[in-house]
Amino acid sequence: MALAVHFGAGKIGRGFIANLLHQTGYHVVFADVVQETIDKLKKEQQYTLFLIDHNYDEQLIDDVDAYSTINEADKVVDAIQEAEVVTTSVMATNLDKVAPLIAKGLKRRVGSHKPKITVMACENAMMGTNILVKAMLATGEITTDELNEVGVYPNTAVDRVVFDGHHHGKDGIEIGDAYELAIEKNKLADTNTQPIKNAEYVENLEMYLQRKIYMINCGHAISAYLGQANGYKTVQEVLKDPQLLEQVKTAMMESAGALEKKYGFEHTTLVTYMNKMFVKRMTTPGLSDPVERVGREPIRKLAANDRIIGPALQCEAYKLANDHLLHGAAYGFHFQNPDDQQAVEIQTSIEQNGIKKTVAKYTQQPVDSRIVAVISDDYEQISKG
């Protein structure tokens, strides 16, 4: 049986990526740092998923194994040497931590004349596999020529809601039907193959990454910023408020308008995408997204190339409406969290430098630009209540 090695045995790892690997027919070996999880997978060789959209019916994922990246590094390297696919779901910020082991495993394949292995970082990040490749090269374990000899490295776009769950007297992971795994088709060794079944193989991954970040992540963040200002504790409470839901959806559709212009998406498909991948999923029974968690790190989320200002700038370039996006950004500059260093930094800047200079600094826009003026004016209106 074909072998796949997956780094990260958390909810996304087991509930999403390994689930698809299992459906494809691989024997899946997890590599993780959490010994309790490793021991349980080793002992049981299987785990349970609960299907949210089907009354929490059970789906058994069997034929799995697991190794500790700390205590069994050699076994992880051996598995990579024999695998057809290596995937990750460890968070993009941790790719540099798993890169050395992956690089060692790939190095073992040099000169072996094995078919090229497919290596994919399945992270919530722009071009995550490129980040992983860069991290592997930085280890000094392997060269660019050696990487190219032994493998291919498609980027991915990933999106799925997963939760811890307990049903029918057992623990498992809850998953919704809706998900997205888009894979760069042109980077496969053979563009006619599908190393993971039930994924989408696309010619232009950037458009799918941007659709996800400029619509789903955008709506998520704006919901949090609107929610805190209106006294709500969770995104789900925000989306139950018809007025706020309409504001969020309008902002998302402003983003959609720019995506239609830039990439040729059909309007109706983006409306369906918003309702299925955001509204329906974010209102899943049992889901609770605290606004402080969703709105965290506002400097990153209000940057020029990120989820709110990024689509607002695209709308500006195409001369499309972006008032609701900029309104959401204004609420972002109101975001308060004393435990969030970025939130504290923004509030300190507003106190010391005023709102206009602060907006210009963190959105990387000229202080006399229309975008800075609109956000600053909105901020002042919000402050007045």
C-alpha positions as semicolon CSV with decimal commas, in nm:
position;residue;x (nm);y (nm);z (nm)
1;M;0,000;0,000;0,000
2;A;0,121;0,351;-0,082
3;L;0,254;0,553;0,212
4;A;0,185;0,914;0,308
5;V;0,360;1,098;0,591
6;H;0,167;1,381;0,751
7;F;0,324;1,630;0,994
8;G;0,071;1,749;1,248
9;A;-0,180;1,521;1,423
10;G;-0,407;1,799;1,545
11;K;-0,767;1,858;1,441
12;I;-0,685;1,982;1,091
13;G;-0,428;1,708;1,041
14;R;-0,659;1,423;1,136
15;G;-0,993;1,578;1,043
16;F;-0,899;1,721;0,706
17;I;-0,570;1,633;0,536
18;A;-0,524;1,278;0,665
19;N;-0,892;1,214;0,601
20;L;-0,838;1,290;0,231
21;L;-0,513;1,091;0,227
22;H;-0,705;0,796;0,374
23;Q;-0,978;0,833;0,110
24;T;-0,705;0,823;-0,154
25;G;-0,588;0,486;-0,022
26;Y;-0,267;0,573;0,160
27;H;-0,135;0,419;0,477
28;V;-0,095;0,741;0,676
29;V;0,191;0,791;0,921
30;F;0,156;1,095;1,148
31;A;0,459;1,283;1,277
32;D;0,391;1,502;1,578
33;V;0,539;1,636;1,902
34;V;0,249;1,553;2,136
35;Q;0,338;1,219;2,292
36;E;-0,013;1,148;2,422
37;T;-0,156;1,180;2,070
38;I;0,125;0,969;1,923
39;D;0,074;0,693;2,181
40;K;-0,302;0,681;2,121
41;L;-0,263;0,660;1,742
42;K;0,008;0,394;1,776
43;K;-0,207;0,182;2,003
44;E;-0,540;0,210;1,819
45;Q;-0,418;0,252;1,458
46;Q;-0,740;0,441;1,389
47;Y;-0,954;0,735;1,500
48;T;-1,310;0,860;1,466
49;L;-1,457;1,155;1,280
50;F;-1,810;1,286;1,346
51;L;-1,998;1,429;1,045
52;I;-2,162;1,753;1,160
53;D;-2,393;1,778;0,860
54;H;-2,512;1,418;0,898
55;N;-2,633;1,409;1,257
56;Y;-2,277;1,338;1,377
57;D;-2,260;1,000;1,209
58;E;-1,923;0,831;1,259
59;Q;-1,650;0,792;0,999
60;L;-1,362;0,561;1,094
61;I;-1,014;0,645;0,969
62;D;-0,803;0,332;0,999
63;D;-0,467;0,204;0,875
64;V;-0,274;0,484;1,046
65;D;0,042;0,495;1,254
66;A;0,237;0,770;1,430
67;Y;0,591;0,863;1,529
68;S;0,725;1,128;1,761
69;T;0,937;1,388;1,583
70;I;1,127;1,426;1,911
71;N;1,188;1,066;2,021
72;E;1,153;0,878;1,692
73;A;1,309;1,114;1,440
74;D;1,490;0,830;1,263
75;K;1,160;0,648;1,201
76;V;1,009;0,967;1,057
77;V;1,307;1,002;0,822
78;D;1,277;0,636;0,722
79;A;0,907;0,683;0,644
80;I;0,976;0,988;0,426
81;Q;1,235;0,785;0,237
82;E;0,963;0,538;0,137
83;A;0,661;0,769;0,104
84;E;0,480;0,893;-0,206
85;V;0,341;1,203;-0,037
86;V;0,447;1,428;0,252
87;T;0,202;1,686;0,384
88;T;0,194;1,926;0,678
89;S;-0,064;2,103;0,893
90;V;0,151;2,246;1,171
91;M;0,082;2,622;1,122
92;A;0,303;2,819;0,886
93;T;0,505;2,958;1,176
94;N;0,617;2,604;1,263
95;L;0,732;2,499;0,916
96;D;1,091;2,581;1,005
97;K;1,065;2,333;1,293
98;V;0,961;2,038;1,072
99;A;1,185;2,136;0,779
100;P;1,502;1,962;0,910
101;L;1,337;1,619;0,936
102;I;1,168;1,650;0,598
103;A;1,495;1,761;0,442
104;K;1,676;1,462;0,595
105;G;1,414;1,224;0,460
106;L;1,433;1,376;0,113
107;K;1,814;1,367;0,121
108;R;1,792;0,989;0,170
109;R;1,612;0,965;-0,165
110;V;1,891;1,135;-0,361
111;G;2,037;0,893;-0,615
112;S;1,774;0,627;-0,541
113;H;1,588;0,676;-0,871
114;K;1,256;0,656;-0,684
115;P;0,957;0,832;-0,841
116;K;0,941;1,194;-0,733
117;I;0,770;1,246;-0,400
118;T;0,497;1,512;-0,368
119;V;0,558;1,749;-0,075
120;M;0,284;1,997;0,020
121;A;0,245;2,235;0,313
122;C;-0,130;2,249;0,378
123;E;-0,128;2,564;0,589
124;N;-0,340;2,876;0,620
125;A;-0,075;3,083;0,443
126;M;0,006;3,229;0,104
127;M;0,230;2,982;-0,084
128;G;0,304;2,772;0,224
129;T;0,501;2,506;0,039
130;N;0,739;2,774;-0,086
131;I;0,794;2,870;0,280
132;L;0,870;2,505;0,362
133;V;1,114;2,469;0,072
134;K;1,297;2,783;0,181
135;A;1,315;2,650;0,536
136;M;1,452;2,313;0,415
137;L;1,725;2,486;0,213
138;A;1,813;2,698;0,517
139;T;1,893;2,384;0,716
140;G;2,188;2,301;0,489
141;E;2,069;1,939;0,482
142;I;1,983;1,946;0,112
143;T;2,049;2,157;-0,196
144;T;1,807;2,301;-0,452
145;D;1,928;2,054;-0,714
146;E;1,873;1,763;-0,475
147;L;1,525;1,885;-0,384
148;N;1,436;1,906;-0,751
149;E;1,580;1,561;-0,818
150;V;1,370;1,383;-0,557
151;G;1,042;1,572;-0,538
152;V;0,785;1,826;-0,650
153;Y;0,647;2,100;-0,425
154;P;0,299;2,230;-0,513
155;N;0,147;2,506;-0,303
156;T;-0,204;2,463;-0,165
157;A;-0,505;2,658;-0,044
158;V;-0,682;2,497;0,252
159;D;-1,001;2,563;0,442
160;R;-1,217;2,346;0,668
161;V;-1,397;2,376;1,001
162;V;-1,301;2,108;1,254
163;F;-1,373;2,071;1,626
164;D;-1,302;1,834;1,910
165;G;-1,613;1,624;1,968
166;H;-1,762;1,356;2,192
167;H;-2,053;1,154;2,057
168;H;-2,184;0,799;2,092
169;G;-1,966;0,753;2,400
170;K;-1,634;0,824;2,229
171;D;-1,398;1,110;2,156
172;G;-1,323;1,222;1,803
173;I;-1,312;1,516;1,566
174;E;-1,617;1,691;1,422
175;I;-1,597;1,790;1,057
176;G;-1,831;1,975;0,823
177;D;-1,897;1,873;0,464
178;A;-1,766;2,201;0,321
179;Y;-1,393;2,225;0,263
180;E;-1,139;2,349;0,014
181;L;-0,808;2,193;-0,079
182;A;-0,675;2,352;-0,397
183;I;-0,342;2,225;-0,531
184;E;-0,109;2,378;-0,791
185;K;-0,157;2,147;-1,088
186;N;0,141;2,268;-1,292
187;K;0,388;2,175;-1,016
188;L;0,294;1,807;-1,011
189;A;0,536;1,554;-1,160
190;D;0,251;1,442;-1,386
191;T;-0,033;1,691;-1,432
192;N;-0,270;1,404;-1,517
193;T;-0,235;1,250;-1,171
194;Q;-0,409;1,338;-0,846
195;P;-0,189;1,257;-0,545
196;I;-0,482;1,342;-0,318
197;K;-0,835;1,251;-0,422
198;N;-1,123;1,494;-0,370
199;A;-0,889;1,793;-0,391
200;E;-0,916;2,059;-0,661
201;Y;-0,624;2,088;-0,904
202;V;-0,593;2,443;-1,035
203;E;-0,384;2,631;-1,289
204;N;-0,375;2,959;-1,095
205;L;-0,356;2,896;-0,721
206;E;-0,316;3,264;-0,636
207;M;-0,677;3,337;-0,730
208;Y;-0,804;3,069;-0,489
209;L;-0,571;3,180;-0,210
210;Q;-0,683;3,539;-0,257
211;R;-1,050;3,439;-0,271
212;K;-1,013;3,267;0,064
213;I;-0,814;3,544;0,235
214;Y;-0,999;3,839;0,081
215;M;-1,344;3,691;0,144
216;I;-1,344;3,433;0,427
217;N;-1,062;3,576;0,639
218;C;-1,190;3,925;0,563
219;G;-1,542;3,847;0,684
220;H;-1,408;3,667;0,989
221;A;-1,192;3,962;1,099
222;I;-1,454;4,230;1,031
223;S;-1,709;4,024;1,228
224;A;-1,472;4,024;1,525
225;Y;-1,404;4,398;1,510
226;L;-1,773;4,486;1,469
227;G;-1,862;4,236;1,739
228;Q;-1,634;4,374;2,007
229;A;-1,754;4,729;1,945
230;N;-2,116;4,613;1,976
231;G;-2,063;4,416;2,295
232;Y;-2,069;4,066;2,147
233;K;-1,835;3,795;2,274
234;T;-1,826;3,565;1,971
235;V;-1,840;3,587;1,593
236;Q;-2,145;3,362;1,605
237;E;-2,336;3,621;1,812
238;V;-2,241;3,885;1,552
239;L;-2,375;3,676;1,265
240;K;-2,708;3,633;1,446
241;D;-2,749;4,011;1,443
242;P;-2,920;4,082;1,106
243;Q;-2,779;4,433;1,078
244;L;-2,420;4,331;1,148
245;L;-2,449;4,020;0,929
246;E;-2,555;4,244;0,640
247;Q;-2,257;4,475;0,700
248;V;-2,016;4,181;0,699
249;K;-2,168;4,027;0,386
250;T;-2,161;4,360;0,203
251;A;-1,791;4,402;0,283
252;M;-1,723;4,050;0,159
253;M;-1,910;4,118;-0,164
254;E;-1,705;4,435;-0,216
255;S;-1,402;4,205;-0,205
256;A;-1,581;3,970;-0,443
257;G;-1,634;4,252;-0,693
258;A;-1,260;4,308;-0,719
259;L;-1,195;3,934;-0,750
260;E;-1,444;3,918;-1,038
261;K;-1,255;4,194;-1,217
262;K;-0,908;4,058;-1,148
263;Y;-0,957;3,685;-1,200
264;G;-1,284;3,642;-1,387
265;F;-1,476;3,468;-1,110
266;E;-1,849;3,455;-1,177
267;H;-2,056;3,667;-0,939
268;T;-2,299;3,387;-0,854
269;T;-2,017;3,147;-0,765
270;L;-1,873;3,401;-0,520
271;V;-2,214;3,454;-0,359
272;T;-2,247;3,077;-0,319
273;Y;-1,892;3,056;-0,187
274;M;-1,964;3,325;0,075
275;N;-2,284;3,163;0,195
276;K;-2,144;2,808;0,201
277;M;-1,789;2,863;0,321
278;F;-1,852;3,153;0,559
279;V;-2,210;3,213;0,669
280;K;-2,318;2,849;0,694
281;R;-1,990;2,727;0,844
282;M;-1,949;3,012;1,093
283;T;-2,301;2,949;1,225
284;T;-2,246;2,575;1,269
285;P;-2,409;2,463;1,598
286;G;-2,145;2,431;1,868
287;L;-1,895;2,665;1,704
288;S;-1,779;2,951;1,929
289;D;-1,519;3,194;1,797
290;P;-1,428;3,457;2,061
291;V;-1,391;3,800;1,904
292;E;-1,065;3,860;2,095
293;R;-0,912;3,550;1,938
294;V;-1,039;3,617;1,586
295;G;-0,938;3,985;1,596
296;R;-0,591;3,925;1,744
297;E;-0,279;4,066;1,580
298;P;-0,457;4,361;1,417
299;I;-0,132;4,506;1,276
300;R;-0,101;4,198;1,057
301;K;-0,469;4,194;0,968
302;L;-0,480;4,564;0,875
303;A;-0,168;4,550;0,657
304;A;-0,181;4,658;0,292
305;N;-0,165;4,305;0,151
306;D;-0,389;4,133;0,404
307;R;-0,756;4,051;0,441
308;I;-0,921;4,395;0,472
309;I;-0,698;4,662;0,321
310;G;-0,580;4,426;0,046
311;P;-0,925;4,388;-0,113
312;A;-1,004;4,756;-0,038
313;L;-0,700;4,855;-0,244
314;Q;-0,806;4,624;-0,525
315;C;-1,151;4,786;-0,524
316;E;-0,985;5,128;-0,532
317;A;-0,777;5,027;-0,832
318;Y;-1,086;4,906;-1,020
319;K;-1,291;5,209;-0,909
320;L;-1,533;4,985;-0,718
321;A;-1,710;5,056;-0,390
322;N;-1,511;4,969;-0,078
323;D;-1,691;5,168;0,194
324;H;-1,787;4,862;0,400
325;L;-1,433;4,726;0,386
326;L;-1,295;5,059;0,506
327;H;-1,567;5,075;0,772
328;G;-1,454;4,733;0,893
329;A;-1,095;4,858;0,902
330;A;-1,203;5,155;1,113
331;Y;-1,349;4,914;1,367
332;G;-1,019;4,725;1,351
333;F;-0,839;5,037;1,471
334;H;-1,078;5,042;1,768
335;F;-0,991;4,681;1,862
336;Q;-0,890;4,652;2,228
337;N;-0,705;4,365;2,391
338;P;-0,451;4,437;2,667
339;D;-0,303;4,089;2,618
340;D;-0,242;4,144;2,246
341;Q;0,084;4,332;2,186
342;Q;-0,025;4,447;1,840
343;A;-0,357;4,582;1,966
344;V;-0,177;4,769;2,243
345;E;0,074;4,911;1,994
346;I;-0,201;5,048;1,770
347;Q;-0,387;5,211;2,061
348;T;-0,062;5,365;2,185
349;S;0,007;5,504;1,840
350;I;-0,341;5,658;1,821
351;E;-0,288;5,827;2,159
352;Q;0,057;5,959;2,066
353;N;0,023;6,035;1,695
354;G;-0,348;6,062;1,621
355;I;-0,568;5,840;1,410
356;K;-0,466;5,965;1,064
357;K;-0,095;5,902;1,108
358;T;-0,168;5,568;1,271
359;V;-0,393;5,452;0,987
360;A;-0,136;5,565;0,731
361;K;0,143;5,381;0,914
362;Y;-0,028;5,045;0,957
363;T;-0,209;5,036;0,621
364;Q;0,108;5,156;0,444
365;Q;-0,092;5,422;0,259
366;P;-0,012;5,792;0,205
367;V;-0,149;6,005;0,487
368;D;-0,335;6,222;0,235
369;S;-0,495;5,925;0,052
370;R;-0,871;5,874;0,029
371;I;-0,842;5,538;0,207
372;V;-0,673;5,695;0,510
373;A;-0,927;5,978;0,514
374;V;-1,230;5,746;0,502
375;I;-1,098;5,509;0,770
376;S;-1,001;5,802;0,995
377;D;-1,339;5,972;0,954
378;D;-1,520;5,644;1,023
379;Y;-1,302;5,590;1,330
380;E;-1,399;5,934;1,466
381;Q;-1,770;5,869;1,401
382;I;-1,749;5,533;1,579
383;S;-1,574;5,703;1,873
384;K;-1,865;5,945;1,907
385;G;-2,102;5,649;1,936
